[in-house]
Amino acid sequence: MELFSYFRSSASYRVRIALALKGLDYDYRAVHLAKNEQLGDVYASASFSRLVPLLRDGDDQAISQSLAIIEYLDEIHPEPPLLPPDPFGRAQVRALALDIACEIHPLNNLRVLRYLGKEMGVDDDSKNRWYRHWVESGLEPVEQRLLLHAGKFCFGDQPGLADCALVPQIFNAQRFDCRLDHLPEVMRVFDNCMALDAFANSQPSACPDAE
C-alpha cells in the first residue's frame, strides 16, 4: 500500500493512525500542500479532488477521503476492529467522526484559510479568530457525545474510528492556540490516545516530510 500524505494534514493523520492501529505497513508518499504539489499533473491524475490523503492499494485501486479509507481498511483487515459490532454503536461512532470531519475540519483547512486571505483580503488575526471560533464551538457537541458514550476512548475502551478523527483535530486546535479548557472529556480521551504508540508515532512531527 501507498499513502499520499502531508504531515500537517489532519485528514492524513487520521489514516496514519488507522494504519498504525491495524499494524499495517505502507509506503509514505509526501505531497506538500503548502508548495501546491497536490495541483501538479502527476498527483491530479490520481486524485480527482487534488486533496490528501489518497491510499493506493494495488495498481488500479486508489481511494480518497480519510473516513472512506479507514472503513476500507477496517473491512479488508478487520482486526482490531475500528467500529463496534452493533448497528447503533457504529452509527454513534460515525456520527462523532462526522461531527469533526464534516462540521469542523472543512471550515478550517488550508485551502479555506488561503481563500480567506488571498481572495477576500482577511488579515491573519481575523483568520485565526475564524479558525478558533469554528473549532472551539464545533468541539462542544463532541464533548456532549463523549459524556454519553466514552470509556477510556471515544466509544468504550478500545480506540477506533472516532479517535482517529478526534486526535488530529485537537493537534490542530493546539497549534492555533484554541481554547480547550471547556472540553475536559475531549482532552481526557485525547491524552489516553496519545499514550498509545499508534497515535504518538503517527503525529506530524514523526512524518518523513515533517519540517
C-alpha positions as CSV (number, residue, x, y, z in Angstrom):
1,M,0.0,0.0,0.0
2,E,1.0,3.6,-0.6
3,L,-0.3,6.6,1.4
4,F,-0.1,10.0,-0.2
5,S,0.1,12.3,2.8
6,Y,1.1,15.7,4.1
7,F,2.5,15.8,7.6
8,R,0.3,18.7,8.8
9,S,-2.9,17.4,7.1
10,S,-5.3,16.3,9.8
11,A,-7.2,14.1,7.4
12,S,-3.9,12.3,6.5
13,Y,-3.1,11.9,10.2
14,R,-6.4,10.1,10.7
15,V,-5.4,7.5,8.2
16,R,-1.9,7.2,9.5
17,I,-3.4,6.4,13.0
18,A,-5.7,3.8,11.5
19,L,-2.9,2.1,9.6
20,A,-0.8,2.1,12.9
21,L,-3.7,0.6,14.9
22,K,-4.0,-2.1,12.3
23,G,-0.3,-2.7,12.3
24,L,-0.2,-2.3,8.5
25,D,3.0,-1.4,6.6
26,Y,2.8,1.1,3.8
27,D,5.0,3.4,1.7
28,Y,4.7,7.1,2.6
29,R,4.4,9.4,-0.4
30,A,4.8,13.1,0.6
31,V,2.6,15.6,-1.1
32,H,3.5,19.1,0.1
33,L,0.3,21.1,0.3
34,A,1.9,24.4,1.2
35,K,4.0,24.1,-2.0
36,N,0.9,23.2,-4.1
37,E,2.3,19.8,-5.1
38,Q,-1.3,18.5,-5.0
39,L,-2.0,20.6,-8.0
40,G,0.6,19.1,-10.2
41,D,-0.4,16.9,-13.2
42,V,1.0,13.7,-11.8
43,Y,-0.9,13.8,-8.5
44,A,-4.0,15.3,-10.0
45,S,-4.2,12.4,-12.4
46,A,-4.5,10.1,-9.3
47,S,-6.7,12.3,-7.1
48,F,-9.7,13.9,-8.7
49,S,-10.2,16.3,-5.7
50,R,-6.4,17.1,-5.6
51,L,-6.5,16.5,-1.8
52,V,-4.8,14.3,0.6
53,P,-4.9,11.6,1.8
54,L,-5.0,9.1,-1.0
55,L,-4.5,5.4,-0.4
56,R,-3.3,3.2,-3.3
57,D,-3.8,-0.5,-2.7
58,G,-2.7,-2.1,-5.9
59,D,-2.1,-0.6,-9.3
60,D,-5.7,0.2,-10.1
61,Q,-7.2,0.8,-6.6
62,A,-6.9,4.4,-5.4
63,I,-9.2,5.6,-2.5
64,S,-9.7,9.2,-1.4
65,Q,-11.4,10.7,1.6
66,S,-10.0,9.8,5.0
67,L,-13.1,8.2,6.5
68,A,-13.7,6.1,3.4
69,I,-10.1,4.9,3.5
70,I,-10.4,4.0,7.2
71,E,-13.6,2.0,6.7
72,Y,-12.0,0.3,3.7
73,L,-9.0,-0.7,5.9
74,D,-11.4,-2.0,8.6
75,E,-13.2,-4.2,6.0
76,I,-10.1,-5.7,4.5
77,H,-8.2,-6.0,7.8
78,P,-10.9,-6.5,10.4
79,E,-8.6,-6.9,13.4
80,P,-8.5,-5.0,15.6
81,P,-11.9,-3.5,14.6
82,L,-12.3,0.3,14.4
83,L,-16.1,0.2,14.6
84,P,-18.4,-1.5,17.1
85,P,-20.2,-4.8,16.2
86,D,-23.7,-3.4,16.6
87,P,-25.5,-1.0,14.2
88,F,-26.3,1.6,16.9
89,G,-22.7,1.6,18.1
90,R,-21.4,2.0,14.6
91,A,-23.9,4.9,14.0
92,Q,-22.7,6.7,17.1
93,V,-19.1,6.4,16.2
94,R,-19.6,7.5,12.7
95,A,-21.7,10.5,13.9
96,L,-18.9,11.6,16.2
97,A,-16.3,11.3,13.5
98,L,-18.5,13.2,11.1
99,D,-19.0,16.0,13.7
100,I,-15.3,16.6,13.2
101,A,-14.7,15.7,9.6
102,C,-17.8,17.5,8.2
103,E,-18.7,20.2,10.7
104,I,-15.3,21.5,11.9
105,H,-12.5,20.5,9.5
106,P,-13.9,21.8,6.2
107,L,-14.1,25.3,7.6
108,N,-10.5,25.4,8.7
109,N,-8.4,23.5,6.2
110,L,-5.5,25.1,4.3
111,R,-7.4,25.9,1.1
112,V,-10.2,27.7,3.0
113,L,-7.7,29.8,5.0
114,R,-5.8,30.6,1.9
115,Y,-9.0,31.8,0.2
116,L,-9.9,34.0,3.1
117,G,-6.6,35.7,3.0
118,K,-5.7,35.9,-0.7
119,E,-9.2,36.2,-2.3
120,M,-11.1,38.0,0.4
121,G,-8.4,40.1,2.0
122,V,-8.9,38.7,5.5
123,D,-5.9,39.5,7.7
124,D,-4.1,36.9,9.8
125,D,-5.7,37.9,13.1
126,S,-9.1,37.6,11.6
127,K,-8.3,34.3,10.0
128,N,-7.1,33.0,13.4
129,R,-10.3,34.2,15.0
130,W,-12.3,32.4,12.4
131,Y,-10.4,29.2,13.0
132,R,-10.7,29.4,16.7
133,H,-14.4,30.1,16.6
134,W,-15.3,27.1,14.5
135,V,-13.0,24.7,16.3
136,E,-14.0,25.8,19.8
137,S,-17.7,25.8,19.1
138,G,-17.6,22.7,16.9
139,L,-16.0,20.6,19.6
140,E,-18.8,21.3,22.1
141,P,-21.1,18.7,20.6
142,V,-18.2,16.3,20.6
143,E,-17.8,16.9,24.3
144,Q,-21.5,16.1,24.8
145,R,-21.3,12.9,22.8
146,L,-18.3,11.7,24.8
147,L,-20.1,12.4,28.1
148,L,-22.7,9.8,26.9
149,H,-20.6,7.2,25.2
150,A,-16.9,7.5,26.1
151,G,-15.0,5.0,28.1
152,K,-11.2,5.2,28.0
153,F,-11.6,6.3,24.4
154,C,-14.3,7.9,22.3
155,F,-16.6,4.9,22.4
156,G,-15.7,2.3,25.0
157,D,-12.3,1.1,26.0
158,Q,-10.8,0.4,22.6
159,P,-9.6,3.1,20.2
160,G,-11.4,3.3,16.9
161,L,-12.7,5.4,14.0
162,A,-13.8,8.3,16.2
163,D,-10.5,8.5,18.0
164,C,-8.7,8.6,14.6
165,A,-10.8,11.8,13.8
166,L,-10.5,13.4,17.2
167,V,-6.8,13.4,17.8
168,P,-5.7,15.2,14.7
169,Q,-8.4,17.9,15.3
170,I,-7.0,18.5,18.8
171,F,-3.5,18.7,17.4
172,N,-4.5,21.5,15.0
173,A,-6.5,23.2,17.8
174,Q,-3.4,23.3,20.0
175,R,-1.3,24.6,17.1
176,F,-3.7,27.5,16.6
177,D,-4.0,28.2,20.4
178,C,-7.7,27.3,20.6
179,R,-9.4,27.4,23.9
180,L,-9.8,23.8,25.1
181,D,-10.4,24.1,28.9
182,H,-14.2,23.9,28.3
183,L,-13.7,20.3,26.9
184,P,-12.4,18.2,29.8
185,E,-13.8,14.9,28.4
186,V,-12.4,15.6,24.9
187,M,-8.9,16.3,26.5
188,R,-9.1,13.2,28.7
189,V,-9.7,11.0,25.7
190,F,-7.0,12.8,23.7
191,D,-4.5,12.2,26.5
192,N,-5.4,8.5,26.6
193,C,-5.0,8.2,22.9
194,M,-1.6,9.9,22.9
195,A,-0.4,7.4,25.4
196,L,-0.6,4.8,22.7
197,D,2.2,4.3,20.1
198,A,-0.2,4.2,17.2
199,F,-1.2,7.8,17.9
200,A,2.1,9.2,19.1
201,N,4.2,7.7,16.3
202,S,1.8,8.9,13.6
203,Q,1.8,12.5,14.7
204,P,3.0,15.2,12.3
205,S,6.5,15.6,13.8
206,A,7.1,11.9,13.2
207,C,6.4,12.0,9.5
208,P,9.2,11.8,6.9
209,D,8.3,15.2,5.4
210,A,8.0,17.0,8.8
211,E,9.6,20.4,8.7
